[in-house]
């Protein structure tokens, strides 16, 4: 028996698609009218598998118009060819089509009792990130899976940046700074001891709950004390993160720490700019061999309102590529998920601001070692 051939569905496939749908699913079927509409929408993709003149499978991929997400809405393989790898080939072809459309993440839903499909998706690198209750007509639940499909292609325009994951929940700033410094000097220590040393140097003491995070002034000083050129960009003056604590005593501590940072900055050649760092300026820095470390709000990424530091590694016409030091292993994330993470430029413009009222924009640019 010959291998199935994959191609884009055409109008004349409509009857065969409806027949395949009826053969594969007792309920929750896509209607003829819906198939016809999907065939007519150029943004979405309907891929079919054909074997010896017969349609033996299809994969319907929806391309979101508002985001960089793609979604496998439905996939079907004829019982006559199951076990021959047709389903896997359809998924891989769907991913290829989505990547060509500049989609970053592929998502899908699968019945929680469909062990075979779940095993396939896990083997292909998909991870479960949620559940839809009462999703199907028979009130069955659907497991939600996703996989990052778009990865950065190395460019000679930008220097490679090594990846280092934070080892505590409060050291994203030191970890992002370590990555920037290690890109510029291979002798830079990349370990937990260095991570904690920088946190002790750069922490604001208080922020939200638990241990305090790090601010741009302290991170710039940490880079400078290690021999690197550094500049800090902060969109407003005064002590940062005061609105994240309620106690007047804690607010006063934040002010004292800030005054200390300003005193120490005055003893260095660190340039302190009270302006936001623009995306063109970030790109210029990267092209000149300097690495930006940026404070972002991760609300649009993971619905967290905690300020978070990341390292900007590359920029192209579509994306800003980040090293995000936080890996949520409980959610199945791996290092590969957080290296050169592509963020749509328009989305990046939104997440590179923290807070609602007078949002804060903060960054540190790390340059080569000083002479």
Secondary structure, DSSP 4 states (H G I P E B T S, - for coil): -PPPEEEE--GGGHHHHHHHHHHH-SSSPPPHHHHHHHHH-SSSEEEEEEETTEEEEEEEEEE-SSSSEEEEEEEEE-GGGTTSSHHHHHHHHHHHHHHHTT--EEEEEEETT-HHHHHHHHHTT-EEEEEETT-STT---EEEEEEE---PPP-TTS--------SSTT-HHHHHHHHHHHHH-TTS--SHHHHHHHHHHHB-S--SSSS--B-HHHHHHHHHHTTEEEEEEESS-S-SSGGG---HHHHHHHHHHHHHHHHHHTTS--EEE-SPPPHHHHHHHHHTT-EEEEEEE-HHHHS--SEEEEEEEEE-SSEEEEE-----GGGT--HHHHSSEEEEHHHHHHHT-B-STT-B-EEEEEEEEP-
